[in-house]
Amino acid sequence: MHPMLNIAIRAARAAGNIIIRHIDNIQDLPVNVKGRNDFVTEVDRQAEAVIIESIRKAYPNHAIMAEESGTHGNHDYQWIIDPLDGTTNFLHGFPQFAVSIALQHKGVLTQAVVYDPLRQELFTTSRGHGAYLNDRRMRVSRQKNLEGALLGTGFPFREQQRFEYYLETFRALSPLAAGIRRAGSAALDLAYVACGRLDGFWEFGLEQWDIAAGALLIEESGGIISSINGNNYLTSGDIITGNPSVYSEIKKLIESVPIK
């Protein structure tokens, strides 16, 4: 195992332990509102702190981009951290949330971990070495077309002005797909595409820490991920992904929807 991936795994497990310790006292947690439908708890902050501490011990000079504390440092290596992806789910006891940690070197994603502490499912990858779920090699699904596919998505809750456009893309895809799931944790949704539980996924307005780890998992599992508008998917936050066949059909249909 790559030593940097090993550090990411240790950090993700430590953060997961903090999350699980608080699962039975969710109602007592103070909650702050960062924006419309965007919440942060002390668990988010504690989990992020332990991740950063783990990374700093091993790589004190590396740069960090973290959801709660922002960007620190300037280095060819940058860690991209979401300590608790699916905070709203966590606050409601809805069992779909995860820790997401990625590392990029000179702008190229090289290591990734998505950890579901409830199910103890660890999704990992190093660029060029395949992707794994608890030490078992992952591959995207073999679904051949959109008809019969199971898709994941997320509502653009931070950008209500884009909701009508999103609904049009939903209308274009839903008649063909076998089902569409909105579970509330993009990091886990992307990991599920990588391991074949979902055949495809699309969402608008994501942040880099939502996408980075899952994107590398998908690429290393044989899938494709891109931006809807042709820009860099990490910075645009508007993504389409899936196995190669389903991805192509999702992309074609979404591109046929007039942008509003």
C-alpha positions, 0 to 999 in steps of 0.5 A: 500500500502506498504510504500516503494512502495508508495515512489517509486510511488512518485519518479516515478511520480516526474521523469515523470513530469520532462520528460513531461516538456521537451517533447516540447523542445527535439531538444534543449536538449544537448545530451552526448554519453555514448557508441555506440547507448547509449545516455544520456540527462539532462532530464535523469540526472534530473529525476534520481536526483529527484528519488534519492532525494525522496528515500534519504528523506525516507531512507537515508541509503539505497543503490542505483544502478542508470543508470546515477550515478552508485552505492551508499552505501552498505545496505541490501536494494538497489534501482535499478533505470532507470530514463528514459528507452528509451532515444533514443525514447524520443530524437526522439519524439517516444512515448515509454519510461518509468521510472523504479524503483525497490527495492531489499532486500538481493538480492530479488526483493520486490517492483517495479514501471514502469511509462509511463508518456505520457499515465499516466500508472502506473504499480506497485507491492509488492512481494506477493501482485499481480501486478496492472495497475492504481489500476487494477489487472494485469495478463499475457495473456492466450495465449496457445502457440507460434503460434498466440502469439505477442512477444516483443524483443530488438536488442543487439545494444551494443553488435554487435558481438552477433547480428548474434546469435540474428538474428538466434533466431529471425528466429526461432521464427518469423515463428510461432508468430503472430507478433514481436514488437521492441518498444525500452523500455525494462521496458515497454515491460516487463510491457506489458508482465505482463498485457497481451499486449505481450505474451512473450519477449526476449532480450540480453545484458540488464542491471539490471535497464532495467529488475528489476522492470519489472521482479517482475511485471511479476512474480506477474502477473503469468508469468515466467522470466529467463536467456537464459543461466541459470544464474541469469537473473538480472546479465546476462542481457539475458532474456526470459519471458512470460506467462507459456505456451509461455515462455516454447516454446520460451525457447525451440526454443532459446535453440535449436539455436547454440550459436555463 
